[in-house]
Amino acid sequence: MAGLPPQWGGLVSAMRHLGERQKVIATNVANADTPGYKTKTVEAPEFGNLVSGAGGKSVVRPTVRVTSAMAALGANVRSGSHIVEDRHVSETKPDGNNVTLEDQLLQLGQVQADYATLTNLYAKHVKLLKVALGRGGQ
């Protein structure tokens, strides 16, 4: 995000994340009747990625290597993808599909509310910049 104030980089990242969540929710709804389809979700952004580069310091997430004993107990290896199977589903149909339209609509409502909040923050930043530049902030 070269050329943007540091605060805007976080807003841009958050809005991209919300756009990705909206796409995944739309895919879930489109597959609500597909036998065997498992609901997907987008992992939340890593906190370390949000604060990396602030003041030249970075936060590094520790790496965990899954041993065979851990795997035998049910631990799973994280894939590189940020789209993962949603483990918080309310029901699974007899055909193996676990998409619940009510859950997807609730998630979509949350995305909409978060997007409205971020848009409001962006507008306030623009207004502050206009005030700082002596353009009245109208």
Wavefront OBJ file of the C-alpha trace (Angstrom):
o trace
v 0.000 0.000 0.000
v 2.700 2.442 -1.017
v 1.708 6.066 -0.811
v -1.208 5.533 1.582
v -1.228 6.643 5.205
v -0.528 3.660 7.496
v -4.078 3.704 8.882
v -5.486 3.260 5.383
v -3.455 0.130 4.785
v -5.390 -1.548 7.577
v -8.706 -0.317 6.161
v -7.823 -1.600 2.693
v -6.801 -5.011 4.079
v -9.969 -5.268 6.147
v -12.165 -4.360 3.161
v -10.420 -6.964 0.993
v -11.014 -9.537 3.728
v -14.716 -8.625 3.841
v -14.949 -8.909 0.045
v -13.431 -12.386 0.210
v -15.854 -13.373 2.991
v -18.771 -12.175 0.865
v -17.597 -14.295 -2.090
v -17.271 -17.389 0.117
v -20.737 -16.846 1.606
v -22.186 -16.491 -1.917
v -20.490 -19.755 -2.908
v -21.928 -21.468 0.173
v -25.446 -20.251 -0.652
v -25.062 -21.328 -4.295
v -24.127 -24.825 -3.106
v -26.859 -25.123 -0.476
v -28.387 -28.072 -2.365
v -25.171 -29.717 -3.569
v -24.847 -33.161 -1.955
v -21.737 -33.480 0.194
v -20.794 -29.780 0.003
v -19.142 -28.508 3.177
v -19.563 -24.904 4.287
v -16.442 -22.780 3.849
v -15.266 -19.686 5.685
v -12.360 -17.262 5.462
v -9.789 -17.264 8.231
v -9.433 -13.971 10.043
v -6.312 -11.984 9.165
v -3.301 -12.673 11.356
v -2.655 -9.961 13.922
v 1.056 -10.138 13.109
v 0.351 -9.222 9.499
v -1.629 -6.172 10.614
v 1.171 -4.771 12.757
v 4.148 -5.849 10.650
v 6.093 -2.926 9.361
v 4.878 -0.585 12.092
v 8.041 1.127 13.224
v 10.217 -1.436 11.466
v 9.214 -4.181 13.895
v 7.311 -7.289 13.060
v 5.412 -9.934 14.933
v 6.196 -13.489 13.961
v 3.746 -16.307 14.499
v 5.421 -19.353 15.980
v 5.452 -22.356 13.701
v 4.007 -25.578 15.022
v 5.025 -28.839 13.433
v 2.336 -31.513 13.689
v 3.894 -34.771 14.811
v 2.424 -38.182 14.073
v 1.262 -38.437 17.698
v -0.529 -35.092 17.405
v -2.134 -36.186 14.125
v -3.292 -39.421 15.790
v -5.080 -37.306 18.399
v -6.906 -35.369 15.678
v -4.644 -32.367 15.036
v -4.682 -31.274 11.429
v -2.073 -29.472 9.425
v -3.063 -25.994 8.322
v -3.023 -25.487 4.617
v -1.634 -22.366 3.022
v -5.124 -21.335 1.956
v -7.089 -18.789 3.944
v -10.397 -20.378 2.880
v -11.103 -23.301 5.176
v -13.973 -25.600 6.059
v -16.306 -23.968 8.578
v -16.367 -26.012 11.773
v -19.175 -23.989 13.364
v -22.199 -25.327 11.528
v -25.593 -25.840 13.082
v -26.721 -28.922 11.136
v -25.756 -31.452 8.492
v -28.320 -32.803 6.051
v -28.576 -36.540 5.305
v -26.776 -36.000 1.965
v -23.721 -34.615 3.817
v -24.327 -30.965 2.918
v -23.989 -28.703 5.941
v -24.948 -25.295 4.473
v -27.626 -23.593 6.559
v -29.075 -20.579 4.789
v -29.970 -18.878 8.066
v -26.340 -19.073 9.235
v -25.104 -17.718 5.907
v -27.536 -14.793 6.039
v -26.406 -13.956 9.576
v -22.791 -13.969 8.424
v -23.686 -11.799 5.435
v -25.377 -9.315 7.770
v -22.194 -9.152 9.851
v -20.111 -8.535 6.722
v -22.478 -5.710 5.747
v -22.257 -4.117 9.207
v -18.443 -4.399 9.242
v -18.221 -2.904 5.751
v -20.428 0.042 6.791
v -18.168 0.641 9.795
v -15.014 0.582 7.668
v -16.568 2.883 5.079
v -17.481 5.313 7.860
v -13.905 5.210 9.196
v -12.563 5.895 5.703
v -14.895 8.900 5.308
v -13.765 10.294 8.668
v -10.094 9.941 7.661
v -10.756 11.824 4.433
v -12.543 14.569 6.363
v -9.625 14.858 8.801
v -7.191 15.172 5.897
v -9.294 17.915 4.339
v -9.348 19.791 7.638
v -5.574 19.380 7.974
v -5.097 20.727 4.442
v -7.293 23.733 5.194
v -10.073 22.736 2.843
v -12.758 22.847 5.503
v -13.554 19.145 5.648
v -16.883 19.598 3.866
l 1 2 3 4 5 6 7 8 9 10 11 12 13 14 15 16 17 18 19 20 21 22 23 24 25 26 27 28 29 30 31 32 33 34 35 36 37 38 39 40 41 42 43 44 45 46 47 48 49 50 51 52 53 54 55 56 57 58 59 60 61 62 63 64 65 66 67 68 69 70 71 72 73 74 75 76 77 78 79 80 81 82 83 84 85 86 87 88 89 90 91 92 93 94 95 96 97 98 99 100 101 102 103 104 105 106 107 108 109 110 111 112 113 114 115 116 117 118 119 120 121 122 123 124 125 126 127 128 129 130 131 132 133 134 135 136 137 138
